[in-house]
Amino acid sequence: MGRLSGRGLPSRLGAASSRLKKSAAQPSGDAPGRRSHNWLNTSRWRRVRQRVLERDCYVCQQTGVMLIGKYPAANSPVVDHIKPHRGDPALFWDEKNLQAVSKVWHDRTKQSLEKRGLA
């Protein structure tokens, strides 16, 4: 059996599209709401987070539970913004606006308050 010569029929599928497209719902990299996700992955954030946990003595500031668990345990430590920063860098990095809380309180109570507009 020989090889086909020429180009043959064009592909009916078209060019493969990238799976890494930005969706319309996601803001661009310069939008304030998106920048905080980059801030959480910095060494500066890890240092600030450690200072806040030590300042609060690894105790949840809302429930009084000792934060000795390892993620994803309910009593694992989470550093939470008291007032939502909404992309504002000054508010994001302000240690007075940060508190140590338990993962279960942050994921249930705090998220519920924020969704209802009470936080």
Biopython code that builds the backbone (N, CA, C, O; Angstrom):
import numpy as np
from Bio.PDB.StructureBuilder import StructureBuilder

atoms = [
    (1, "MET", "N", (0.843, -1.168, 0.000)),
    (1, "MET", "CA", (0.000, 0.000, 0.000)),
    (1, "MET", "C", (0.890, 1.233, 0.000)),
    (1, "MET", "O", (1.822, 1.314, 0.800)),
    (2, "GLY", "N", (0.631, 2.171, -0.857)),
    (2, "GLY", "CA", (1.458, 3.353, -1.003)),
    (2, "GLY", "C", (0.960, 4.525, -0.186)),
    (2, "GLY", "O", (-0.145, 4.517, 0.356)),
    (3, "ARG", "N", (1.802, 5.519, -0.118)),
    (3, "ARG", "CA", (1.446, 6.729, 0.616)),
    (3, "ARG", "C", (0.569, 7.608, -0.248)),
    (3, "ARG", "O", (0.687, 7.626, -1.473)),
    (4, "LEU", "N", (-0.301, 8.326, 0.404)),
    (4, "LEU", "CA", (-1.131, 9.276, -0.321)),
    (4, "LEU", "C", (-0.302, 10.510, -0.637)),
    (4, "LEU", "O", (0.424, 11.017, 0.218)),
    (5, "SER", "N", (-0.414, 10.975, -1.836)),
    (5, "SER", "CA", (0.324, 12.171, -2.189)),
    (5, "SER", "C", (-0.617, 13.361, -2.165)),
    (5, "SER", "O", (-1.827, 13.204, -2.330)),
    (6, "GLY", "N", (-0.083, 14.516, -1.967)),
    (6, "GLY", "CA", (-0.893, 15.720, -1.938)),
    (6, "GLY", "C", (-1.467, 15.975, -0.556)),
    (6, "GLY", "O", (-1.095, 15.318, 0.416)),
    (7, "ARG", "N", (-2.359, 16.917, -0.482)),
    (7, "ARG", "CA", (-2.898, 17.343, 0.807)),
    (7, "ARG", "C", (-4.132, 16.561, 1.194)),
    (7, "ARG", "O", (-4.474, 16.523, 2.376)),
    (8, "GLY", "N", (-4.798, 15.951, 0.279)),
    (8, "GLY", "CA", (-6.004, 15.216, 0.617)),
    (8, "GLY", "C", (-7.132, 16.166, 0.965)),
    (8, "GLY", "O", (-7.105, 17.338, 0.588)),
    (9, "LEU", "N", (-8.100, 15.674, 1.666)),
    (9, "LEU", "CA", (-9.244, 16.490, 2.059)),
    (9, "LEU", "C", (-8.893, 17.330, 3.281)),
    (9, "LEU", "O", (-8.141, 16.874, 4.143)),
    (10, "PRO", "N", (-9.419, 18.544, 3.372)),
    (10, "PRO", "CA", (-9.160, 19.356, 4.561)),
    (10, "PRO", "C", (-9.861, 18.749, 5.777)),
    (10, "PRO", "O", (-10.867, 18.050, 5.653)),
    (11, "SER", "N", (-9.316, 19.027, 6.925)),
    (11, "SER", "CA", (-9.890, 18.516, 8.170)),
    (11, "SER", "C", (-11.255, 19.140, 8.412)),
    (11, "SER", "O", (-11.439, 20.342, 8.225)),
    (12, "ARG", "N", (-12.185, 18.339, 8.818)),
    (12, "ARG", "CA", (-13.526, 18.855, 9.124)),
    (12, "ARG", "C", (-13.594, 19.398, 10.541)),
    (12, "ARG", "O", (-14.551, 20.084, 10.900)),
    (13, "LEU", "N", (-12.597, 19.097, 11.338)),
    (13, "LEU", "CA", (-12.616, 19.535, 12.735)),
    (13, "LEU", "C", (-12.085, 20.948, 12.917)),
    (13, "LEU", "O", (-12.440, 21.615, 13.889)),
    (14, "GLY", "N", (-11.262, 21.408, 12.023)),
    (14, "GLY", "CA", (-10.677, 22.738, 12.174)),
    (14, "GLY", "C", (-9.473, 22.682, 13.093)),
    (14, "GLY", "O", (-9.062, 21.607, 13.530)),
    (15, "ALA", "N", (-8.918, 23.827, 13.378)),
    (15, "ALA", "CA", (-7.741, 23.898, 14.238)),
    (15, "ALA", "C", (-8.129, 23.620, 15.685)),
    (15, "ALA", "O", (-9.214, 23.989, 16.134)),
    (16, "ALA", "N", (-7.229, 22.970, 16.401)),
    (16, "ALA", "CA", (-7.483, 22.684, 17.814)),
    (16, "ALA", "C", (-7.438, 23.993, 18.599)),
    (16, "ALA", "O", (-6.504, 24.781, 18.455)),
    (17, "SER", "N", (-8.436, 24.212, 19.413)),
    (17, "SER", "CA", (-8.457, 25.432, 20.222)),
    (17, "SER", "C", (-7.742, 25.190, 21.536)),
    (17, "SER", "O", (-7.666, 24.059, 22.016)),
    (18, "SER", "N", (-7.223, 26.250, 22.107)),
    (18, "SER", "CA", (-6.509, 26.153, 23.366)),
    (18, "SER", "C", (-7.493, 25.866, 24.487)),
    (18, "SER", "O", (-8.594, 26.415, 24.521)),
    (19, "ARG", "N", (-7.083, 24.998, 25.403)),
    (19, "ARG", "CA", (-7.918, 24.697, 26.565)),
    (19, "ARG", "C", (-7.690, 25.714, 27.673)),
    (19, "ARG", "O", (-8.343, 25.640, 28.714)),
    (20, "LEU", "N", (-6.794, 26.645, 27.477)),
    (20, "LEU", "CA", (-6.433, 27.613, 28.502)),
    (20, "LEU", "C", (-6.998, 28.996, 28.225)),
    (20, "LEU", "O", (-6.387, 30.000, 28.592)),
    (21, "LYS", "N", (-8.137, 29.060, 27.594)),
    (21, "LYS", "CA", (-8.761, 30.352, 27.292)),
    (21, "LYS", "C", (-9.237, 31.014, 28.566)),
    (21, "LYS", "O", (-9.584, 30.344, 29.538)),
    (22, "LYS", "N", (-9.249, 32.331, 28.554)),
    (22, "LYS", "CA", (-9.860, 33.080, 29.645)),
    (22, "LYS", "C", (-11.345, 33.155, 29.353)),
    (22, "LYS", "O", (-11.757, 33.514, 28.250)),
    (23, "SER", "N", (-12.140, 32.816, 30.346)),
    (23, "SER", "CA", (-13.575, 32.926, 30.138)),
    (23, "SER", "C", (-14.002, 34.375, 30.296)),
    (23, "SER", "O", (-13.273, 35.185, 30.869)),
    (24, "ALA", "N", (-15.158, 34.695, 29.797)),
    (24, "ALA", "CA", (-15.671, 36.066, 29.885)),
    (24, "ALA", "C", (-15.941, 36.459, 31.323)),
    (24, "ALA", "O", (-15.905, 37.644, 31.653)),
    (25, "ALA", "N", (-16.217, 35.464, 32.210)),
    (25, "ALA", "CA", (-16.535, 35.756, 33.602)),
    (25, "ALA", "C", (-15.293, 36.111, 34.406)),
    (25, "ALA", "O", (-15.398, 36.760, 35.446)),
    (26, "GLN", "N", (-14.098, 35.688, 33.932)),
    (26, "GLN", "CA", (-12.889, 35.981, 34.668)),
    (26, "GLN", "C", (-12.321, 37.323, 34.235)),
    (26, "GLN", "O", (-12.155, 37.568, 33.040)),
    (27, "PRO", "N", (-12.024, 38.189, 35.184)),
    (27, "PRO", "CA", (-11.427, 39.467, 34.815)),
    (27, "PRO", "C", (-9.999, 39.270, 34.352)),
    (27, "PRO", "O", (-9.393, 38.233, 34.624)),
    (28, "SER", "N", (-9.460, 40.251, 33.658)),
    (28, "SER", "CA", (-8.086, 40.174, 33.190)),
    (28, "SER", "C", (-7.126, 40.263, 34.374)),
    (28, "SER", "O", (-7.537, 40.529, 35.504)),
    (29, "GLY", "N", (-5.846, 40.036, 34.099)),
    (29, "GLY", "CA", (-4.846, 40.029, 35.162)),
    (29, "GLY", "C", (-4.701, 41.361, 35.868)),
    (29, "GLY", "O", (-4.209, 41.395, 36.996)),
    (30, "ASP", "N", (-5.112, 42.468, 35.247)),
    (30, "ASP", "CA", (-4.973, 43.778, 35.867)),
    (30, "ASP", "C", (-6.175, 44.172, 36.718)),
    (30, "ASP", "O", (-6.133, 45.184, 37.418)),
    (31, "ALA", "N", (-7.233, 43.390, 36.664)),
    (31, "ALA", "CA", (-8.434, 43.725, 37.438)),
    (31, "ALA", "C", (-8.154, 43.546, 38.929)),
    (31, "ALA", "O", (-7.476, 42.593, 39.314)),
    (32, "PRO", "N", (-8.661, 44.441, 39.775)),
    (32, "PRO", "CA", (-8.368, 44.375, 41.199)),
    (32, "PRO", "C", (-8.825, 43.081, 41.861)),
    (32, "PRO", "O", (-8.135, 42.579, 42.747)),
    (33, "GLY", "N", (-9.953, 42.533, 41.465)),
    (33, "GLY", "CA", (-10.456, 41.331, 42.107)),
    (33, "GLY", "C", (-9.585, 40.121, 41.864)),
    (33, "GLY", "O", (-9.582, 39.196, 42.675)),
    (34, "ARG", "N", (-8.860, 40.103, 40.789)),
    (34, "ARG", "CA", (-8.045, 38.946, 40.424)),
    (34, "ARG", "C", (-6.654, 39.010, 41.045)),
    (34, "ARG", "O", (-6.032, 37.967, 41.249)),
    (35, "ARG", "N", (-6.161, 40.173, 41.344)),
    (35, "ARG", "CA", (-4.800, 40.334, 41.828)),
    (35, "ARG", "C", (-4.566, 39.615, 43.148)),
    (35, "ARG", "O", (-3.459, 39.129, 43.380)),
    (36, "SER", "N", (-5.563, 39.529, 44.021)),
    (36, "SER", "CA", (-5.362, 38.929, 45.330)),
    (36, "SER", "C", (-4.991, 37.462, 45.229)),
    (36, "SER", "O", (-4.302, 36.942, 46.106)),
    (37, "HIS", "N", (-5.432, 36.782, 44.174)),
    (37, "HIS", "CA", (-5.070, 35.377, 44.027)),
    (37, "HIS", "C", (-3.570, 35.243, 43.832)),
    (37, "HIS", "O", (-2.974, 34.261, 44.273)),
    (38, "ASN", "N", (-2.959, 36.208, 43.183)),
    (38, "ASN", "CA", (-1.518, 36.198, 43.031)),
    (38, "ASN", "C", (-0.829, 36.546, 44.345)),
    (38, "ASN", "O", (0.243, 36.016, 44.635)),
    (39, "TRP", "N", (-1.421, 37.418, 45.136)),
    (39, "TRP", "CA", (-0.828, 37.822, 46.402)),
    (39, "TRP", "C", (-0.758, 36.657, 47.382)),
    (39, "TRP", "O", (0.173, 36.591, 48.185)),
    (40, "LEU", "N", (-1.708, 35.746, 47.337)),
    (40, "LEU", "CA", (-1.722, 34.629, 48.277)),
    (40, "LEU", "C", (-0.600, 33.634, 48.012)),
    (40, "LEU", "O", (-0.288, 32.821, 48.882)),
    (41, "ASN", "N", (0.005, 33.678, 46.848)),
    (41, "ASN", "CA", (1.068, 32.743, 46.504)),
    (41, "ASN", "C", (2.446, 33.372, 46.580)),
    (41, "ASN", "O", (3.349, 32.980, 45.842)),
    (42, "THR", "N", (2.613, 34.341, 47.463)),
    (42, "THR", "CA", (3.896, 35.019, 47.574)),
    (42, "THR", "C", (4.553, 34.720, 48.920)),
    (42, "THR", "O", (3.884, 34.352, 49.885)),
    (43, "SER", "N", (5.857, 34.884, 48.962)),
    (43, "SER", "CA", (6.562, 34.691, 50.228)),
    (43, "SER", "C", (6.164, 35.786, 51.226)),
    (43, "SER", "O", (6.158, 35.559, 52.436)),
    (44, "ARG", "N", (5.834, 36.969, 50.709)),
    (44, "ARG", "CA", (5.383, 38.053, 51.593)),
    (44, "ARG", "C", (4.117, 37.636, 52.326)),
    (44, "ARG", "O", (4.003, 37.874, 53.528)),
    (45, "TRP", "N", (3.159, 37.017, 51.633)),
    (45, "TRP", "CA", (1.929, 36.574, 52.275)),
    (45, "TRP", "C", (2.227, 35.489, 53.311)),
    (45, "TRP", "O", (1.638, 35.492, 54.392)),
    (46, "ARG", "N", (3.130, 34.566, 52.997)),
    (46, "ARG", "CA", (3.458, 33.497, 53.949)),
    (46, "ARG", "C", (4.051, 34.077, 55.224)),
    (46, "ARG", "O", (3.766, 33.593, 56.319)),
    (47, "ARG", "N", (4.882, 35.121, 55.088)),
    (47, "ARG", "CA", (5.454, 35.767, 56.280)),
    (47, "ARG", "C", (4.377, 36.492, 57.087)),
    (47, "ARG", "O", (4.336, 36.372, 58.311)),
    (48, "VAL", "N", (3.511, 37.237, 56.415)),
    (48, "VAL", "CA", (2.432, 37.964, 57.102)),
    (48, "VAL", "C", (1.505, 36.965, 57.797)),
    (48, "VAL", "O", (1.117, 37.165, 58.948)),
    (49, "ARG", "N", (1.155, 35.893, 57.093)),
    (49, "ARG", "CA", (0.274, 34.858, 57.654)),
    (49, "ARG", "C", (0.887, 34.262, 58.926)),
    (49, "ARG", "O", (0.192, 34.077, 59.926)),
    (50, "GLN", "N", (2.180, 33.964, 58.886)),
    (50, "GLN", "CA", (2.852, 33.390, 60.056)),
    (50, "GLN", "C", (2.855, 34.371, 61.219)),
    (50, "GLN", "O", (2.634, 33.968, 62.362)),
    (51, "ARG", "N", (3.102, 35.658, 60.950)),
    (51, "ARG", "CA", (3.082, 36.665, 62.016)),
    (51, "ARG", "C", (1.706, 36.763, 62.654)),
    (51, "ARG", "O", (1.600, 36.890, 63.874)),
    (52, "VAL", "N", (0.642, 36.706, 61.844)),
    (52, "VAL", "CA", (-0.717, 36.811, 62.378)),
    (52, "VAL", "C", (-1.044, 35.583, 63.229)),
    (52, "VAL", "O", (-1.633, 35.715, 64.302)),
    (53, "LEU", "N", (-0.673, 34.410, 62.768)),
    (53, "LEU", "CA", (-0.935, 33.193, 63.551)),
    (53, "LEU", "C", (-0.193, 33.227, 64.883)),
    (53, "LEU", "O", (-0.748, 32.836, 65.910)),
    (54, "GLU", "N", (1.056, 33.688, 64.876)),
    (54, "GLU", "CA", (1.814, 33.793, 66.125)),
    (54, "GLU", "C", (1.241, 34.875, 67.026)),
    (54, "GLU", "O", (1.167, 34.694, 68.242)),
    (55, "ARG", "N", (0.835, 35.996, 66.444)),
    (55, "ARG", "CA", (0.231, 37.084, 67.224)),
    (55, "ARG", "C", (-1.032, 36.610, 67.938)),
    (55, "ARG", "O", (-1.271, 36.959, 69.094)),
    (56, "ASP", "N", (-1.843, 35.804, 67.232)),
    (56, "ASP", "CA", (-3.095, 35.304, 67.798)),
    (56, "ASP", "C", (-2.921, 33.992, 68.551)),
    (56, "ASP", "O", (-3.904, 33.375, 68.963)),
    (57, "CYS", "N", (-1.669, 33.561, 68.733)),
    (57, "CYS", "CA", (-1.324, 32.361, 69.510)),
    (57, "CYS", "C", (-2.012, 31.099, 68.998)),
    (57, "CYS", "O", (-2.361, 30.222, 69.788)),
    (58, "TYR", "N", (-2.210, 31.000, 67.700)),
    (58, "TYR", "CA", (-2.850, 29.831, 67.075)),
    (58, "TYR", "C", (-4.184, 29.488, 67.749)),
    (58, "TYR", "O", (-4.501, 28.320, 67.976)),
    (59, "VAL", "N", (-4.950, 30.529, 68.059)),
    (59, "VAL", "CA", (-6.291, 30.364, 68.630)),
    (59, "VAL", "C", (-7.276, 31.079, 67.711)),
    (59, "VAL", "O", (-7.040, 32.217, 67.305)),
    (60, "CYS", "N", (-8.382, 30.407, 67.384)),
    (60, "CYS", "CA", (-9.408, 31.015, 66.537)),
    (60, "CYS", "C", (-9.986, 32.226, 67.257)),
    (60, "CYS", "O", (-10.452, 32.113, 68.391)),
    (61, "GLN", "N", (-9.958, 33.370, 66.611)),
    (61, "GLN", "CA", (-10.430, 34.615, 67.212)),
    (61, "GLN", "C", (-11.953, 34.697, 67.261)),
    (61, "GLN", "O", (-12.494, 35.615, 67.878)),
    (62, "GLN", "N", (-12.654, 33.764, 66.630)),
    (62, "GLN", "CA", (-14.116, 33.773, 66.637)),
    (62, "GLN", "C", (-14.703, 32.703, 67.549)),
    (62, "GLN", "O", (-15.757, 32.913, 68.150)),
    (63, "THR", "N", (-14.030, 31.558, 67.656)),
    (63, "THR", "CA", (-14.592, 30.449, 68.443)),
    (63, "THR", "C", (-13.740, 30.050, 69.633)),
    (63, "THR", "O", (-14.227, 29.362, 70.530)),
    (64, "GLY", "N", (-12.479, 30.463, 69.668)),
    (64, "GLY", "CA", (-11.598, 30.096, 70.766)),
    (64, "GLY", "C", (-10.966, 28.718, 70.624)),
    (64, "GLY", "O", (-10.308, 28.252, 71.554)),
    (65, "VAL", "N", (-11.144, 28.065, 69.506)),
    (65, "VAL", "CA", (-10.597, 26.735, 69.269)),
    (65, "VAL", "C", (-9.102, 26.843, 68.987)),
    (65, "VAL", "O", (-8.666, 27.768, 68.302)),
    (66, "MET", "N", (-8.317, 25.906, 69.510)),
    (66, "MET", "CA", (-6.886, 25.851, 69.205)),
    (66, "MET", "C", (-6.708, 25.422, 67.755)),
    (66, "MET", "O", (-7.330, 24.457, 67.309)),
    (67, "LEU", "N", (-5.868, 26.129, 67.024)),
    (67, "LEU", "CA", (-5.655, 25.852, 65.608)),
    (67, "LEU", "C", (-4.440, 24.943, 65.454)),
    (67, "LEU", "O", (-3.351, 25.386, 65.092)),
    (68, "ILE", "N", (-4.658, 23.655, 65.739)),
    (68, "ILE", "CA", (-3.553, 22.698, 65.724)),
    (68, "ILE", "C", (-3.692, 21.674, 64.615)),
    (68, "ILE", "O", (-2.809, 20.831, 64.451)),
    (69, "GLY", "N", (-4.767, 21.718, 63.851)),
    (69, "GLY", "CA", (-4.982, 20.747, 62.788)),
    (69, "GLY", "C", (-4.159, 21.055, 61.554)),
    (69, "GLY", "O", (-3.638, 22.157, 61.382)),
    (70, "LYS", "N", (-4.059, 20.051, 60.706)),
    (70, "LYS", "CA", (-3.376, 20.216, 59.433)),
    (70, "LYS", "C", (-4.431, 20.152, 58.343)),
    (70, "LYS", "O", (-5.330, 19.312, 58.395)),
    (71, "TYR", "N", (-4.327, 21.039, 57.348)),
    (71, "TYR", "CA", (-5.308, 21.097, 56.273)),
    (71, "TYR", "C", (-5.553, 19.698, 55.737)),
    (71, "TYR", "O", (-4.585, 18.983, 55.478)),
    (72, "PRO", "N", (-6.777, 19.277, 55.558)),
    (72, "PRO", "CA", (-8.061, 19.971, 55.575)),
    (72, "PRO", "C", (-8.867, 19.791, 56.865)),
    (72, "PRO", "O", (-10.096, 19.841, 56.825)),
    (73, "ALA", "N", (-8.207, 19.584, 57.999)),
    (73, "ALA", "CA", (-8.911, 19.400, 59.267)),
    (73, "ALA", "C", (-9.720, 20.638, 59.625)),
    (73, "ALA", "O", (-9.377, 21.755, 59.236)),
    (74, "ALA", "N", (-10.800, 20.424, 60.373)),
    (74, "ALA", "CA", (-11.693, 21.522, 60.757)),
    (74, "ALA", "C", (-10.977, 22.561, 61.614)),
    (74, "ALA", "O", (-11.309, 23.745, 61.552)),
    (75, "ASN", "N", (-9.999, 22.134, 62.412)),
    (75, "ASN", "CA", (-9.296, 23.072, 63.287)),
    (75, "ASN", "C", (-7.948, 23.505, 62.701)),
    (75, "ASN", "O", (-7.044, 23.889, 63.444)),
    (76, "SER", "N", (-7.813, 23.446, 61.371)),
    (76, "SER", "CA", (-6.589, 23.946, 60.744)),
    (76, "SER", "C", (-6.668, 25.473, 60.651)),
    (76, "SER", "O", (-7.757, 26.027, 60.504)),
    (77, "PRO", "N", (-5.526, 26.151, 60.735)),
    (77, "PRO", "CA", (-5.541, 27.617, 60.761)),
    (77, "PRO", "C", (-5.776, 28.248, 59.394)),
    (77, "PRO", "O", (-5.249, 27.797, 58.377)),
    (78, "VAL", "N", (-6.583, 29.303, 59.402)),
    (78, "VAL", "CA", (-6.831, 30.126, 58.223)),
    (78, "VAL", "C", (-6.673, 31.575, 58.661)),
    (78, "VAL", "O", (-7.187, 31.972, 59.706)),
    (79, "VAL", "N", (-5.963, 32.361, 57.865)),
    (79, "VAL", "CA", (-5.856, 33.786, 58.158)),
    (79, "VAL", "C", (-6.889, 34.495, 57.299)),
    (79, "VAL", "O", (-6.859, 34.423, 56.070)),
    (80, "ASP", "N", (-7.802, 35.183, 57.974)),
    (80, "ASP", "CA", (-8.980, 35.767, 57.346)),
    (80, "ASP", "C", (-8.920, 37.284, 57.399)),
    (80, "ASP", "O", (-8.433, 37.864, 58.370)),
    (81, "HIS", "N", (-9.418, 37.918, 56.348)),
    (81, "HIS", "CA", (-9.554, 39.380, 56.338)),
    (81, "HIS", "C", (-10.851, 39.740, 57.062)),
    (81, "HIS", "O", (-11.923, 39.272, 56.679)),
    (82, "ILE", "N", (-10.761, 40.550, 58.082)),
    (82, "ILE", "CA", (-11.933, 40.964, 58.850)),
    (82, "ILE", "C", (-12.863, 41.770, 57.955)),
    (82, "ILE", "O", (-14.049, 41.464, 57.840)),
    (83, "LYS", "N", (-12.320, 42.792, 57.327)),
    (83, "LYS", "CA", (-13.072, 43.582, 56.356)),
    (83, "LYS", "C", (-12.616, 43.130, 54.970)),
    (83, "LYS", "O", (-11.418, 43.174, 54.690)),
    (84, "PRO", "N", (-13.521, 42.699, 54.094)),
    (84, "PRO", "CA", (-13.112, 42.229, 52.767)),
    (84, "PRO", "C", (-12.301, 43.289, 52.027)),
    (84, "PRO", "O", (-12.681, 44.460, 52.003)),
    (85, "HIS", "N", (-11.189, 42.883, 51.426)),
    (85, "HIS", "CA", (-10.288, 43.839, 50.783)),
    (85, "HIS", "C", (-10.729, 44.221, 49.379)),
    (85, "HIS", "O", (-10.392, 45.310, 48.915)),
    (86, "ARG", "N", (-11.468, 43.368, 48.692)),
    (86, "ARG", "CA", (-11.983, 43.636, 47.336)),
    (86, "ARG", "C", (-10.893, 44.128, 46.385)),
    (86, "ARG", "O", (-11.134, 44.989, 45.539)),
    (87, "GLY", "N", (-9.679, 43.564, 46.536)),
    (87, "GLY", "CA", (-8.585, 43.903, 45.636)),
    (87, "GLY", "C", (-7.753, 45.098, 46.065)),
    (87, "GLY", "O", (-6.787, 45.444, 45.384)),
    (88, "ASP", "N", (-8.099, 45.740, 47.177)),
    (88, "ASP", "CA", (-7.348, 46.901, 47.657)),
    (88, "ASP", "C", (-6.061, 46.420, 48.331)),
    (88, "ASP", "O", (-6.135, 45.759, 49.367)),
    (89, "PRO", "N", (-4.888, 46.730, 47.779)),
    (89, "PRO", "CA", (-3.652, 46.217, 48.358)),
    (89, "PRO", "C", (-3.385, 46.704, 49.781)),
    (89, "PRO", "O", (-2.860, 45.949, 50.599)),
    (90, "ALA", "N", (-3.732, 47.939, 50.086)),
    (90, "ALA", "CA", (-3.498, 48.456, 51.438)),
    (90, "ALA", "C", (-4.304, 47.664, 52.465)),
    (90, "ALA", "O", (-3.800, 47.342, 53.541)),
    (91, "LEU", "N", (-5.536, 47.355, 52.138)),
    (91, "LEU", "CA", (-6.393, 46.591, 53.041)),
    (91, "LEU", "C", (-5.981, 45.120, 53.071)),
    (91, "LEU", "O", (-6.096, 44.467, 54.108)),
    (92, "PHE", "N", (-5.511, 44.604, 51.964)),
    (92, "PHE", "CA", (-5.087, 43.203, 51.903)),
    (92, "PHE", "C", (-3.902, 42.949, 52.823)),
    (92, "PHE", "O", (-3.880, 41.950, 53.543)),
    (93, "TRP", "N", (-2.914, 43.846, 52.808)),
    (93, "TRP", "CA", (-1.686, 43.632, 53.567)),
    (93, "TRP", "C", (-1.737, 44.181, 54.990)),
    (93, "TRP", "O", (-0.787, 43.980, 55.748)),
    (94, "ASP", "N", (-2.800, 44.861, 55.376)),
    (94, "ASP", "CA", (-2.921, 45.448, 56.710)),
    (94, "ASP", "C", (-3.102, 44.339, 57.751)),
    (94, "ASP", "O", (-4.123, 43.650, 57.760)),
    (95, "GLU", "N", (-2.118, 44.172, 58.619)),
    (95, "GLU", "CA", (-2.184, 43.101, 59.620)),
    (95, "GLU", "C", (-3.275, 43.340, 60.658)),
    (95, "GLU", "O", (-3.731, 42.394, 61.300)),
    (96, "LYS", "N", (-3.700, 44.584, 60.832)),
    (96, "LYS", "CA", (-4.805, 44.859, 61.758)),
    (96, "LYS", "C", (-6.131, 44.350, 61.197)),
    (96, "LYS", "O", (-7.094, 44.163, 61.941)),
    (97, "ASN", "N", (-6.178, 44.130, 59.889)),
    (97, "ASN", "CA", (-7.386, 43.638, 59.228)),
    (97, "ASN", "C", (-7.377, 42.115, 59.103)),
    (97, "ASN", "O", (-8.266, 41.547, 58.469)),
    (98, "LEU", "N", (-6.392, 41.450, 59.695)),
    (98, "LEU", "CA", (-6.275, 39.999, 59.595)),
    (98, "LEU", "C", (-6.508, 39.350, 60.948)),
    (98, "LEU", "O", (-6.171, 39.912, 61.990)),
    (99, "GLN", "N", (-7.092, 38.156, 60.914)),
    (99, "GLN", "CA", (-7.319, 37.396, 62.139)),
    (99, "GLN", "C", (-7.125, 35.915, 61.849)),
    (99, "GLN", "O", (-7.347, 35.451, 60.731)),
    (100, "ALA", "N", (-6.708, 35.188, 62.870)),
    (100, "ALA", "CA", (-6.569, 33.734, 62.757)),
    (100, "ALA", "C", (-7.920, 33.114, 63.111)),
    (100, "ALA", "O", (-8.492, 33.407, 64.161)),
    (101, "VAL", "N", (-8.416, 32.260, 62.231)),
    (101, "VAL", "CA", (-9.685, 31.560, 62.466)),
    (101, "VAL", "C", (-9.537, 30.101, 62.055)),
    (101, "VAL", "O", (-8.596, 29.726, 61.354)),
    (102, "SER", "N", (-10.483, 29.293, 62.504)),
    (102, "SER", "CA", (-10.465, 27.885, 62.112)),
    (102, "SER", "C", (-11.042, 27.733, 60.710)),
    (102, "SER", "O", (-11.853, 28.545, 60.264)),
    (103, "LYS", "N", (-10.613, 26.693, 60.034)),
    (103, "LYS", "CA", (-11.085, 26.439, 58.679)),
    (103, "LYS", "C", (-12.596, 26.253, 58.655)),
    (103, "LYS", "O", (-13.266, 26.765, 57.759)),
    (104, "VAL", "N", (-13.137, 25.533, 59.620)),
    (104, "VAL", "CA", (-14.581, 25.272, 59.621)),
    (104, "VAL", "C", (-15.357, 26.580, 59.824)),
    (104, "VAL", "O", (-16.395, 26.772, 59.190)),
    (105, "TRP", "N", (-14.881, 27.479, 60.688)),
    (105, "TRP", "CA", (-15.587, 28.754, 60.874)),
    (105, "TRP", "C", (-15.499, 29.579, 59.599)),
    (105, "TRP", "O", (-16.493, 30.159, 59.165)),
    (106, "HIS", "N", (-14.319, 29.636, 58.999)),
    (106, "HIS", "CA", (-14.129, 30.423, 57.787)),
    (106, "HIS", "C", (-14.984, 29.891, 56.639)),
    (106, "HIS", "O", (-15.620, 30.670, 55.929)),
    (107, "ASP", "N", (-15.005, 28.581, 56.454)),
    (107, "ASP", "CA", (-15.706, 27.990, 55.314)),
    (107, "ASP", "C", (-17.217, 27.970, 55.482)),
    (107, "ASP", "O", (-17.943, 27.945, 54.488)),
    (108, "ARG", "N", (-17.702, 27.980, 56.704)),
    (108, "ARG", "CA", (-19.154, 27.936, 56.915)),
    (108, "ARG", "C", (-19.714, 29.298, 57.319)),
    (108, "ARG", "O", (-20.442, 29.934, 56.557)),
    (109, "THR", "N", (-19.369, 29.728, 58.511)),
    (109, "THR", "CA", (-19.966, 30.941, 59.067)),
    (109, "THR", "C", (-19.574, 32.193, 58.292)),
    (109, "THR", "O", (-20.439, 32.975, 57.898)),
    (110, "LYS", "N", (-18.286, 32.385, 58.072)),
    (110, "LYS", "CA", (-17.809, 33.594, 57.385)),
    (110, "LYS", "C", (-18.342, 33.669, 55.959)),
    (110, "LYS", "O", (-18.787, 34.729, 55.519)),
    (111, "GLN", "N", (-18.300, 32.558, 55.237)),
    (111, "GLN", "CA", (-18.795, 32.561, 53.869)),
    (111, "GLN", "C", (-20.296, 32.832, 53.841)),
    (111, "GLN", "O", (-20.789, 33.520, 52.946)),
    (112, "SER", "N", (-21.017, 32.297, 54.812)),
    (112, "SER", "CA", (-22.459, 32.542, 54.888)),
    (112, "SER", "C", (-22.744, 34.033, 55.125)),
    (112, "SER", "O", (-23.637, 34.611, 54.505)),
    (113, "LEU", "N", (-21.976, 34.639, 56.027)),
    (113, "LEU", "CA", (-22.146, 36.063, 56.313)),
    (113, "LEU", "C", (-21.843, 36.907, 55.080)),
    (113, "LEU", "O", (-22.563, 37.860, 54.779)),
    (114, "GLU", "N", (-20.785, 36.557, 54.376)),
    (114, "GLU", "CA", (-20.420, 37.321, 53.172)),
    (114, "GLU", "C", (-21.461, 37.198, 52.067)),
    (114, "GLU", "O", (-21.757, 38.174, 51.377)),
    (115, "LYS", "N", (-22.012, 36.007, 51.901)),
    (115, "LYS", "CA", (-23.016, 35.804, 50.862)),
    (115, "LYS", "C", (-24.289, 36.582, 51.165)),
    (115, "LYS", "O", (-24.985, 37.031, 50.254)),
    (116, "ARG", "N", (-24.588, 36.737, 52.451)),
    (116, "ARG", "CA", (-25.776, 37.502, 52.838)),
    (116, "ARG", "C", (-25.503, 38.998, 52.915)),
    (116, "ARG", "O", (-26.416, 39.789, 53.151)),
    (117, "GLY", "N", (-24.256, 39.382, 52.716)),
    (117, "GLY", "CA", (-23.899, 40.806, 52.735)),
    (117, "GLY", "C", (-23.747, 41.365, 54.124)),
    (117, "GLY", "O", (-23.825, 42.579, 54.310)),
    (118, "LEU", "N", (-23.531, 40.506, 55.114)),
    (118, "LEU", "CA", (-23.429, 40.970, 56.501)),
    (118, "LEU", "C", (-21.991, 41.167, 56.951)),
    (118, "LEU", "O", (-21.759, 41.696, 58.037)),
    (119, "ALA", "N", (-21.028, 40.758, 56.151)),
    (119, "ALA", "CA", (-19.632, 40.898, 56.559)),
    (119, "ALA", "C", (-18.988, 42.057, 55.831)),
    (119, "ALA", "O", (-17.807, 42.338, 56.040)),
]
sb = StructureBuilder()
sb.init_structure("model")
sb.init_model(0)
sb.init_chain("A")
sb.init_seg("    ")
for serial, (resi, resn, name, xyz) in enumerate(atoms, 1):
    if name == "N":
        sb.init_residue(resn, " ", resi, " ")
    sb.init_atom(name, np.array(xyz, "f"), 0.0, 1.0, " ", f" {name:<3s}", serial, name[0])
structure = sb.get_structure()
